[in-house]
Amino acid sequence: MGTIKLIAGFAVILAMFYGAWMLIPPYFANYQFQDQINNTAIGGTYSSKSDDDLREIVLKEAKELEIPVTKNQIRIAHIGSNATGLAIDVDYSVHVDLPGYPVDLHFHPSTQNKSIM
């Protein structure tokens, strides 16, 4: 009986490690993507880049991190008085195939930056 419990315990621990191995990378990529769009918003607030140029930058950053994003999922808006601020919102999902339990992880990284001028 003790051997069965030991084997079951190891199986549970292995399943937890496998689940973490499959689920942590999308969350880490989202964290990096959030940081990159924050930097893009700061740079975009003080540059003369068009919305399409900023959208291309965000799309390139997503492709580098292997995040499944299309141009239509990237929203860029000008905020504040005289539209001196910039907001970037992205909605995307990542499908993770866990054995017996496939899951879709939904992410919504967004940022706002207001000009100090």
Secondary structure, DSSP 4 states (H G I P E B T S, - for coil): -HHHHHHHHHHHHHHHHHHHHHHHHHHHHHHHHHHHHHHHHHHHHTS---HHHHHHHHHHHHHHTT----GGGEEEEEESGGG-EEEEEE-EEEEEEETTEEEEEEE--EEEE----
